[in-house]
């Protein structure tokens, strides 16, 4: 009988602590959404770095130049996990460089296809569509801006 009391006490105490933690979490989230003082520091911190607004205003950090992306091909940026393609002269697209099959990074762009080295998936440079599996979904599109000779990730 003593073991049952102890077990029940432990379970009851643990459950009470869990419920108390959840109610405090809910209380904090509702007070944050209603109070403007908690929103003010977020706005102030996002404006603090002087370089961030100018980079955002100009379309983000430059990835490459238009001349560096071959027509019918593309260029992979492993650090940014993005691939930029030029399906037709003067038309630039960007996609995630992460294969939708098992998360490998694509490694080359050849003959209008973006290739994944892990299991042979191939994607279209035009729209990121799967051209050869086992990838289940297209590569997600990424936003870029093209200004002058510069291609920027936005």
N, C-alpha and C positions, 0 to 999 in steps of 0.2 A: 504494500500500500504506500509506503514511503516513496518508492521509486515512481509510482504514478503521480503522486503529488508534486514531486520535484519536476517530472517531465511536463506536467500541466502548467506548473508555475513558469518554467522556462519558455514553453510555447506561448503562453498568455503574455508574458513580458515581451518576448520578441515580436509578437503580433502587435501589441500596443505601441512599441517603439516604431515599427514599420508604418503603422497608420498615422502616428504623430508626425513622422517624417514626411509622409505624403501630404498631409493637410497643410503643413508649413510650406511645402513646395508650391502647392496650389495657391496659398495665400500670397506668397511672394510674387508669383507670376501675375496674379490679378492686380496687385498693387503697383507693379512695374508698368503695366499697360495703362493704368489710370493716372499715374503721376508723371508730370512733365519734368521734375527735377532729374529723374533717372535717365531721361532721354537727352537732356542737355549735355552731359559729359560725352555721350557718344557723338553728338554733332561736333563738339569742340575737338575731340581727339581726331576725328576724320579730317578736320581742316588744319590740324597742327602741322603736318609735314608740308613744307612749301612745294616740294617736287611732285607730290601726288596729284594735286589739282591741275598743274600744268601738263602732266603726262596724260591725264584723263581728258583734258580739253583738246589735246592734239591727237587723240585717238589711241592712246596706249603706247607701250614700248615697241619700238621698231624690231621686227623679226628679221626682215631681209629687204632686198630691193627687188623690183619687178624683173630685172635682167637676170637675177640669180635663180629664177624659177622657170624651167624649160617648158615650152609649149607642148602639151600632151603629156607632161610629166609633173613632177613636184619636188618638194624639198621637205625633209623631216627635221623637226626641231625637238630633240629628245628631252631637253631640259624643260621646255614649255609643254611637252606632250601634245604637240600639234603637227599636222602635216598641211602644207600649203600647196595647192595645185593650180595649174593653168591649163584647163581643158581646151580652150581656144585662145588664140592670140588676144591678149588684153582682158581676158576673163579669169579672175582669181577666186579660188574657193579655199576654205579651210575646214579641216575635220580633226577630231580627236585622233591621236596617234596610238591609242590603246585599242587593241583588237577586242571585239565584243564576244569572242569565244572564251578565252581564259585570261585576258588582261595582259598579254604580251605587247611590247611596243613594236609597231611596224618597222621594217628595216630598209625598204627601198620602194621606189616608184619607177616602174618600167612599163612601156607599151600601154599606157593609159590605165594601169592598175597599181594599186597600193598593196604591197605584199606583206604578209605576216610570216615571220620565219618559224614560228612554233609548230603550227599544224597545217600550213598551206592555204589559209584563207586569203582571198583577194577581194579588193574593193575598188569601185569605180572612182576615177579622179573627178568625174563630173558631179556626182551626188553622194558619194560614199556608200552606194548600194553594194550588197554582197554579190560578187560575181563568181566566187567559188568558196564553198564551205570548208570547215564546219561552223564558221561564224553564224550565229542566229539572227543578228540584226546589223543594219548599216552602221558605219562610223558616224557618231553624232557630229553635226555641223558646229563649227566655232565661228565667232564673229571676228571679222577683220575689216580694216579700212585701208583703202589704197588712195594715197595722196601723192601726187607727183610720181617719183620713182620709189617711194617708200610703202612697204606693207607692214601694217601694225596690227597686233592682237588687241582687240578691245574688250 
